[in-house]
Amino acid sequence: MSALAYILAQRQLPVSGSDVRSTPITDRLQAVGARIFTRQEATNFEIFQPLINGSLESAALLAAVGGTAARLNGGATAPGTALFPAPQVICSTAIAPDNAEYQAALQRGYPIFHRSDVLAALIATYRSVAVAGTHGKTTTSSLIGQILLATGLDPTIIVGGEVSAWGGNARLGLSPYLVAEADESDGTLAKHAPEIGVITNIELDHPDHYRSLDEVIGTFKTFARQCQVLVGCWDCQTLRQHLQPTLTYSLNPDSGADYTVKQVQYGAEGSYAQVWERGQPLGELRLRLLGRHNLSNTLAAVAVARYLGLEFAPIAGAIADFRGAKRRFEMRGEAGGITFIDDYAHHPSEIRATLAAARLWLAFQPGRRLVVLFQPHRYSRTHTFFEEFSTAFSDADLVILTEIYSAGETNWYQVSGQQLSGAIAKQHPQVMYYENLSTLAAELPERLLPGDIALFLGAGNLNQVIPQMLACFENQPL
């Protein structure tokens, strides 16, 4: 949502919105002219009411807002807004039906659109690259954005994570190119019809929306049909069985994919590989990102860049400079001899891939413990993948769990973080559980030792503990 708001504000459209608190993201939106409310109330819409008594400056502002809304909405107005057309209200799936602002928009008859409608409209406007998949979307789309930016194509970029190369999760370019992360979680992926579509993998990850993997596959099939060119990971068995990509990529040099790698080396500073294109060597690739999954994501970016006609040398140069997105194995700091890492992994497959990458890294640092702190995300996901979660932490030396982050869900399943910690403890000798983050923050300093790698996993708010730990250990002698 914030990335879309940023792009629209940068395109000189009047943008307003709300969040429950001020954050660096809302501060960034305000810096480009967006009006941000730190409450979600019906009164936020009062700026769109017909002006009765007010300054000329206020009248001009309201006229500008109303006029732009009318242009975007084809000139339509809502009941009771004769002087000023209705604002267009954009919501995401995260907004509950009883949200005060949402209810006010309904009552006032304002046109309401889903976040995906805005993204679909932007995708249709540009020469677009839309990156989809259950895992790896943010890294892959960010890599593609980095390549296009570094090679002078000046893309517009909309991704799900913050990237230092463009100072956030969005960038407005002046060229016809758009790189966007396309989310399948709520089925709205089916709205997008890009020039180039990328699918990194297909798994069931959102049981709150999908009842089965077949439903997930159906959404990806619809997306695939609407792409002029489809780039797919040939290492994903589900994709191979159900889709026919235009271009394929694989870490297996014998797979027959269009883009493959040989002589792969994983090191403490990243990965190295020789890239092959349809049986011919392209050149050497070095990346700072750890793990097989990130090499696969990088190969997807290479396939897209080559389709756009870019030479391999500048592609490889842009990839070598890429430092990753925030919350993707992000080094948050070191204190007391402990390294703190933040990662968004919240699905069993993502956890296994992230821990495997951590183990590759630790192979060059013998004697260090991998302490994994995990906050389960959503009751529906925890319930559906309960058994998979229980076996996903074998690469950790110590596993610390917290209570489940609800993300607004009701716990119809009667599942808990403590139950999951018990299941993991049957597979792992070192497991601990903390019911809340305040208790965890108070006791974690006693659990961590100099030399530890503290890896925080989850899509919730567990990473809020990291600054407290850094401050705590910075004040302690080694």
C-alpha positions as CSV (number, residue, x, y, z in Angstrom):
1,M,0.0,0.0,0.0
2,S,2.7,2.5,0.9
3,A,4.7,1.8,-2.3
4,L,1.6,2.5,-4.4
5,A,0.8,5.6,-2.4
6,Y,4.4,6.8,-2.9
7,I,4.2,6.3,-6.7
8,L,0.9,8.1,-7.0
9,A,2.1,11.0,-4.8
10,Q,5.3,11.3,-7.0
11,R,3.0,11.5,-10.0
12,Q,1.5,14.6,-8.5
13,L,-1.8,13.1,-7.5
14,P,-3.2,14.2,-4.1
15,V,-2.8,11.3,-1.7
16,S,-4.1,10.9,1.8
17,G,-4.1,7.8,4.0
18,S,-4.0,6.5,7.5
19,D,-2.1,4.2,9.8
20,V,-2.4,3.4,13.5
21,R,0.9,5.2,14.2
22,S,3.7,7.2,12.6
23,T,6.5,5.2,11.1
24,P,9.5,5.9,8.8
25,I,7.3,4.7,5.9
26,T,4.6,7.2,6.7
27,D,7.2,9.9,7.2
28,R,8.5,9.2,3.8
29,L,5.1,9.5,2.3
30,Q,4.6,12.9,4.0
31,A,7.9,14.1,2.6
32,V,6.5,13.7,-0.9
33,G,3.2,15.4,-0.2
34,A,0.9,12.7,1.1
35,R,-1.4,13.7,4.0
36,I,-1.2,11.0,6.7
37,F,-3.6,10.5,9.6
38,T,-2.4,8.6,12.6
39,R,-5.8,7.3,13.4
40,Q,-8.4,5.4,11.3
41,E,-11.6,7.3,11.8
42,A,-14.5,8.5,9.7
43,T,-13.5,12.1,10.2
44,N,-10.5,11.6,8.0
45,F,-12.8,12.1,5.1
46,E,-13.9,15.6,6.2
47,I,-11.2,17.2,3.9
48,F,-13.4,16.1,1.0
49,Q,-16.6,17.8,2.2
50,P,-18.0,20.8,0.4
51,L,-16.4,24.0,1.6
52,I,-18.7,26.3,3.6
53,N,-16.4,28.6,5.5
54,G,-12.7,28.5,4.8
55,S,-9.8,30.3,3.3
56,L,-9.1,30.6,-0.4
57,E,-6.1,28.4,0.1
58,S,-8.3,25.6,1.6
59,A,-10.8,26.0,-1.2
60,A,-8.0,25.7,-3.8
61,L,-6.7,22.6,-2.1
62,L,-10.1,20.9,-2.0
63,A,-10.8,21.8,-5.6
64,A,-7.5,20.3,-6.6
65,V,-8.2,17.1,-4.7
66,G,-11.7,16.9,-6.1
67,G,-10.7,17.6,-9.6
68,T,-8.1,14.9,-9.6
69,A,-10.4,12.4,-8.1
70,A,-13.0,13.2,-10.8
71,R,-10.4,12.7,-13.6
72,L,-9.3,9.4,-12.1
73,N,-12.9,8.3,-11.7
74,G,-14.1,9.3,-15.1
75,G,-15.9,12.3,-13.7
76,A,-18.2,10.4,-11.4
77,T,-19.3,11.9,-8.1
78,A,-20.8,10.4,-5.0
79,P,-24.2,11.4,-3.5
80,G,-24.0,14.5,-1.4
81,T,-20.8,15.9,-3.0
82,A,-22.1,18.3,-5.6
83,L,-19.2,20.7,-5.3
84,F,-16.3,18.2,-4.8
85,P,-16.2,14.7,-6.3
86,A,-15.6,11.8,-4.1
87,P,-12.1,10.6,-3.3
88,Q,-11.2,7.2,-4.6
89,V,-10.7,4.9,-1.6
90,I,-8.0,2.2,-1.8
91,C,-8.0,-0.7,0.6
92,S,-6.0,-3.9,1.0
93,T,-7.2,-7.3,2.2
94,A,-5.8,-6.4,5.6
95,I,-8.6,-3.9,6.2
96,A,-11.4,-5.5,8.2
97,P,-15.1,-4.9,7.2
98,D,-15.7,-3.1,10.5
99,N,-12.9,-0.6,10.1
100,A,-14.3,2.8,10.8
101,E,-12.8,4.5,7.7
102,Y,-14.0,1.7,5.5
103,Q,-17.5,1.9,6.9
104,A,-17.5,5.6,6.4
105,A,-16.5,5.3,2.8
106,L,-19.4,2.8,2.2
107,Q,-21.9,5.1,3.9
108,R,-20.8,8.1,1.9
109,G,-20.9,6.1,-1.4
110,Y,-17.3,6.7,-2.2
111,P,-15.8,4.5,-4.9
112,I,-13.8,1.7,-3.2
113,F,-11.0,-0.2,-5.0
114,H,-8.6,-2.9,-3.8
115,R,-4.9,-2.3,-3.7
116,S,-4.5,-4.8,-6.5
117,D,-6.7,-2.6,-8.8
118,V,-4.2,0.2,-8.6
119,L,-1.3,-2.1,-9.2
120,A,-3.1,-3.7,-12.2
121,A,-3.7,-0.3,-13.7
122,L,-0.1,0.6,-13.3
123,I,1.1,-2.7,-14.8
124,A,-1.2,-2.1,-17.8
125,T,0.3,1.3,-18.3
126,Y,4.0,0.3,-18.6
127,R,6.3,-2.2,-20.2
128,S,5.9,-4.2,-17.0
129,V,7.7,-7.0,-15.2
130,A,5.5,-8.6,-12.5
131,V,7.2,-11.0,-10.2
132,A,5.0,-13.7,-8.6
133,G,5.7,-16.8,-6.6
134,T,5.1,-18.2,-3.1
135,H,8.7,-17.3,-2.0
136,G,11.4,-15.0,-3.3
137,K,9.2,-12.3,-4.9
138,T,10.8,-9.3,-3.0
139,T,14.4,-10.4,-3.7
140,T,13.8,-11.2,-7.3
141,S,11.8,-8.1,-8.1
142,S,14.4,-6.0,-6.3
143,L,17.2,-7.6,-8.3
144,I,15.5,-6.9,-11.5
145,G,14.9,-3.3,-10.4
146,Q,18.6,-3.0,-9.5
147,I,19.7,-4.3,-12.9
148,L,17.4,-2.0,-14.9
149,L,18.4,1.0,-12.7
150,A,22.1,0.3,-13.0
151,T,21.9,-0.1,-16.8
152,G,20.2,3.2,-17.3
153,L,16.7,2.0,-18.0
154,D,15.3,4.2,-15.2
155,P,12.5,1.9,-14.1
156,T,9.5,2.6,-11.8
157,I,9.8,0.0,-9.0
158,I,7.1,-1.3,-6.6
159,V,8.3,-4.0,-4.2
160,G,7.3,-5.5,-0.8
161,G,10.5,-4.6,1.0
162,E,12.7,-1.6,1.5
163,V,15.9,-1.4,-0.7
164,S,18.7,1.0,0.0
165,A,19.6,1.4,-3.7
166,W,16.4,3.5,-4.1
167,G,15.7,4.4,-0.5
168,G,12.5,2.5,0.2
169,N,10.0,0.1,-1.3
170,A,9.1,2.2,-4.4
171,R,10.8,4.4,-7.0
172,L,9.2,6.5,-9.8
173,G,11.2,6.4,-13.0
174,L,10.8,8.3,-16.2
175,S,11.0,5.3,-18.6
176,P,8.3,3.0,-19.9
177,Y,9.6,0.2,-17.6
178,L,7.9,-1.0,-14.4
179,V,9.1,-3.7,-12.0
180,A,6.5,-4.8,-9.5
181,E,6.1,-7.5,-6.9
182,A,2.7,-9.3,-7.6
183,D,1.2,-11.0,-4.6
184,E,-0.9,-14.2,-4.8
185,S,-2.0,-14.3,-1.1
186,D,-5.6,-13.1,-1.7
187,G,-6.1,-14.3,-5.3
188,T,-5.7,-10.8,-6.8
189,L,-2.7,-12.0,-8.8
190,A,-5.2,-13.0,-11.4
191,K,-5.9,-9.3,-12.2
192,H,-2.4,-8.6,-13.5
193,A,-1.5,-8.8,-17.2
194,P,2.2,-7.8,-17.5
195,E,4.4,-7.9,-20.5
196,I,6.8,-10.2,-18.6
197,G,5.7,-12.4,-15.7
198,V,8.0,-14.3,-13.4
199,I,7.0,-17.2,-11.2
200,T,9.6,-18.3,-8.7
201,N,7.8,-21.3,-7.2
202,I,4.3,-22.4,-6.3
203,E,3.2,-23.7,-2.8
204,L,0.3,-23.4,-0.5
205,D,1.1,-20.6,1.9
206,H,-2.2,-18.7,2.6
207,P,-4.8,-21.2,3.9
208,D,-6.8,-18.3,5.1
209,H,-7.7,-17.7,1.4
210,Y,-7.0,-21.0,-0.4
211,R,-8.5,-24.3,0.6
212,S,-6.0,-26.4,-1.4
213,L,-2.9,-26.2,-3.5
214,D,-5.1,-26.7,-6.6
215,E,-6.7,-23.4,-5.9
216,V,-3.3,-21.8,-5.7
217,I,-2.3,-23.4,-9.0
218,G,-5.5,-22.0,-10.6
219,T,-4.6,-18.5,-9.6
220,F,-1.1,-18.9,-11.1
221,K,-2.5,-20.4,-14.3
222,T,-4.7,-17.4,-14.8
223,F,-1.8,-15.0,-14.2
224,A,0.4,-17.1,-16.6
225,R,-2.2,-16.9,-19.4
226,Q,-2.2,-13.1,-19.1
227,C,1.5,-12.6,-19.4
228,Q,3.0,-12.0,-22.8
229,V,6.2,-13.7,-21.7
230,L,6.4,-16.0,-18.8
231,V,9.7,-16.8,-17.0
232,G,9.5,-19.8,-14.7
233,C,11.7,-21.7,-12.3
234,W,12.2,-25.2,-13.7
235,D,13.3,-26.5,-10.3
236,C,9.7,-26.2,-9.0
237,Q,8.0,-29.5,-9.7
238,T,4.5,-27.9,-9.4
239,L,5.3,-25.3,-12.0
240,R,6.8,-27.9,-14.4
241,Q,3.6,-30.0,-14.1
242,H,1.1,-27.2,-14.7
243,L,2.7,-24.4,-16.6
244,Q,4.6,-23.9,-19.8
245,P,6.9,-20.9,-19.4
246,T,8.4,-19.0,-22.3
247,L,11.8,-18.9,-20.6
248,T,13.0,-21.3,-17.9
249,Y,15.8,-21.2,-15.3
250,S,17.3,-23.9,-13.1
251,L,20.2,-24.5,-10.7
252,N,20.5,-28.0,-12.4
253,P,22.8,-27.7,-15.5
254,D,21.2,-30.9,-16.9
255,S,17.6,-29.7,-16.5
256,G,17.3,-28.4,-20.1
257,A,16.3,-25.0,-18.8
258,D,17.2,-21.9,-20.8
259,Y,19.3,-20.4,-18.0
260,T,21.4,-22.6,-15.8
261,V,24.6,-22.4,-13.6
262,K,27.7,-24.5,-13.3
263,Q,30.7,-24.5,-10.9
264,V,28.6,-23.0,-8.1
265,Q,30.5,-22.0,-5.0
266,Y,28.8,-20.8,-1.7
267,G,31.0,-18.7,0.6
268,A,30.8,-16.6,3.7
269,E,30.5,-13.4,1.5
270,G,28.0,-14.7,-1.0
271,S,27.9,-17.0,-4.0
272,Y,29.7,-17.6,-7.3
273,A,28.5,-19.3,-10.4
274,Q,29.1,-19.6,-14.1
275,V,25.9,-18.7,-16.0
276,W,24.8,-20.5,-19.1
277,E,22.3,-19.4,-21.7
278,R,20.7,-22.2,-23.8
279,G,23.9,-24.2,-23.6
280,Q,26.3,-21.4,-24.2
281,P,28.4,-19.8,-21.4
282,L,27.5,-16.2,-20.6
283,G,30.0,-15.4,-17.9
284,E,30.7,-15.3,-14.2
285,L,28.2,-14.2,-11.6
286,R,29.1,-13.1,-8.1
287,L,26.4,-12.1,-5.6
288,R,26.4,-11.0,-2.0
289,L,23.3,-13.0,-1.2
290,L,23.6,-16.3,0.7
291,G,22.0,-19.6,-0.2
292,R,20.7,-21.7,-3.1
293,H,17.4,-19.9,-3.1
294,N,19.0,-16.6,-3.7
295,L,21.1,-17.9,-6.5
296,S,17.9,-19.2,-8.1
297,N,16.2,-15.7,-7.6
298,T,19.2,-14.1,-9.3
299,L,19.0,-16.4,-12.2
300,A,15.4,-15.3,-12.7
301,A,16.6,-11.7,-12.8
302,V,19.2,-12.6,-15.4
303,A,16.6,-14.3,-17.6
304,V,14.4,-11.2,-17.5
305,A,17.3,-8.8,-18.2
306,R,18.5,-10.9,-21.1
307,Y,15.0,-10.9,-22.6
308,L,15.1,-7.1,-22.4
309,G,18.3,-7.2,-24.5
310,L,20.8,-6.3,-21.9
311,E,24.4,-7.5,-22.1
312,F,25.6,-9.9,-19.5
313,A,28.6,-7.9,-18.2
314,P,26.5,-4.9,-16.9
315,I,23.9,-7.4,-15.6
316,A,26.6,-9.1,-13.6
317,G,27.9,-5.8,-12.3
318,A,24.6,-4.7,-11.1
319,I,24.0,-8.0,-9.3
320,A,27.5,-7.8,-7.6
321,D,26.5,-4.5,-6.1
322,F,23.1,-5.6,-4.8
323,R,23.0,-5.8,-1.0
324,G,19.5,-7.2,-0.7
325,A,16.2,-5.9,0.7
326,K,15.5,-5.2,4.3
327,R,14.3,-8.2,6.4
328,R,15.9,-10.6,3.9
329,F,18.8,-12.0,6.0
330,E,19.4,-8.4,7.0
331,M,22.4,-7.8,9.3
332,R,21.0,-5.4,11.9
333,G,24.2,-5.1,14.0
334,E,26.6,-6.7,16.3
335,A,27.0,-6.1,20.0
336,G,28.6,-8.2,22.8
337,G,30.1,-10.5,20.2
338,I,26.6,-11.4,19.0
339,T,25.4,-10.8,15.4
340,F,21.7,-9.9,15.0
341,I,20.0,-10.8,11.8
342,D,16.4,-10.1,10.7
343,D,14.6,-12.2,8.1
344,Y,11.0,-12.3,6.9
345,A,10.8,-16.1,6.6
346,H,7.4,-17.4,8.0
347,H,6.6,-20.5,5.9
348,P,8.4,-23.9,6.6
349,S,10.0,-23.9,3.2
350,E,11.4,-20.4,3.7
351,I,12.6,-21.3,7.2
352,R,14.5,-24.3,5.9
353,A,16.1,-22.3,3.0
354,T,17.1,-19.4,5.3
355,L,18.6,-21.8,7.9
356,A,20.4,-23.7,5.2
357,A,21.9,-20.4,4.0
358,A,22.9,-19.5,7.6
359,R,24.6,-22.9,7.9
360,L,26.6,-22.3,4.7
361,W,27.7,-19.0,6.2
362,L,28.6,-20.5,9.5
363,A,30.7,-23.2,7.9
364,F,33.4,-20.5,7.6
365,Q,33.0,-19.4,11.2
366,P,33.4,-22.6,13.3
367,G,32.3,-22.6,16.9
368,R,29.5,-20.1,16.6
369,R,25.9,-21.1,17.6
370,L,22.9,-20.4,15.4
371,V,20.1,-19.2,17.7
372,V,16.8,-19.0,15.9
373,L,14.0,-16.9,17.3
374,F,10.7,-17.5,15.5
375,Q,7.3,-15.8,15.8
376,P,4.6,-17.9,14.0
377,H,2.5,-15.8,11.7
378,R,-1.3,-16.3,11.5
379,Y,-3.3,-19.0,13.3
380,S,-4.4,-20.5,9.9
381,R,-0.9,-20.9,8.7
382,T,0.4,-22.4,12.0
383,H,-2.5,-24.9,12.0
384,T,-2.2,-25.9,8.3
385,F,1.6,-26.4,8.4
386,F,1.9,-27.5,12.0
387,E,3.8,-30.7,11.2
388,E,6.0,-29.0,8.6
389,F,7.0,-26.3,11.1
390,S,7.9,-29.0,13.7
391,T,10.7,-30.4,11.5
392,A,11.9,-27.1,9.9
393,F,14.5,-26.1,12.5
394,S,17.0,-28.9,12.4
395,D,19.8,-26.5,11.3
396,A,19.4,-24.4,14.5
397,D,21.4,-24.9,17.7
398,L,18.8,-23.3,19.8
399,V,15.1,-22.5,18.9
400,I,13.2,-19.8,20.7
401,L,9.5,-19.4,19.9
402,T,7.0,-16.7,20.8
403,E,3.2,-16.7,20.7
404,I,1.5,-16.6,17.3
405,Y,1.2,-13.2,15.6
406,S,-2.5,-13.1,14.7
407,A,-2.4,-10.6,11.8
408,G,-6.0,-9.9,12.7
409,E,-7.2,-13.5,12.5
410,T,-9.5,-15.1,15.0
411,N,-8.1,-18.3,16.5
412,W,-10.7,-20.7,15.3
413,Y,-8.2,-23.5,15.4
414,Q,-7.3,-23.2,19.1
415,V,-3.6,-23.5,18.1
416,S,-0.9,-21.8,20.1
417,G,2.8,-21.0,20.0
418,Q,3.3,-23.1,23.1
419,Q,1.8,-26.1,21.3
420,L,4.1,-25.6,18.3
421,S,7.1,-25.3,20.6
422,G,6.2,-28.6,22.1
423,A,6.0,-30.2,18.7
424,I,9.4,-28.8,17.7
425,A,10.9,-30.0,21.0
426,K,10.0,-33.6,20.0
427,Q,12.4,-33.1,17.0
428,H,14.9,-30.7,18.5
429,P,16.8,-30.9,21.8
430,Q,17.0,-27.2,22.5
431,V,13.6,-25.4,22.3
432,M,12.3,-22.5,24.5
433,Y,9.0,-20.7,24.5
434,Y,8.0,-17.1,25.5
435,E,4.4,-16.0,25.7
436,N,5.1,-12.4,25.0
437,L,7.8,-10.2,23.6
438,S,8.3,-8.2,26.8
439,T,9.3,-11.3,28.7
440,L,11.5,-12.4,25.8
441,A,13.3,-9.1,25.7
442,A,13.8,-9.2,29.5
443,E,15.3,-12.8,29.5
444,L,17.0,-13.1,26.1
445,P,20.3,-11.5,27.3
446,E,20.7,-14.4,29.6
447,R,20.2,-16.9,26.8
448,L,22.6,-15.4,24.3
449,L,26.4,-15.9,24.4
450,P,29.3,-14.1,22.7
451,G,29.8,-15.6,19.3
452,D,26.1,-16.4,18.7
453,I,24.2,-15.6,15.5
454,A,20.8,-14.5,16.6
455,L,18.4,-15.0,13.7
456,F,15.0,-13.4,14.1
457,L,12.4,-15.0,11.8
458,G,8.8,-14.0,11.1
459,A,6.5,-11.6,9.3
460,G,5.1,-10.1,12.5
461,N,6.7,-7.7,15.0
462,L,9.4,-9.9,16.6
463,N,12.1,-7.8,15.1
464,Q,11.1,-5.0,17.4
465,V,13.2,-6.8,20.0
466,I,16.4,-6.4,18.0
467,P,17.1,-2.7,18.9
468,Q,16.6,-3.5,22.6
469,M,19.1,-6.3,22.4
470,L,21.7,-4.2,20.5
471,A,21.3,-1.5,23.2
472,C,21.6,-4.0,26.0
473,F,24.7,-5.7,24.7
474,E,26.4,-2.5,23.7
475,N,26.4,-1.6,27.3
476,Q,27.9,-4.9,28.5
477,P,31.6,-5.8,28.5
478,L,32.7,-8.7,26.3
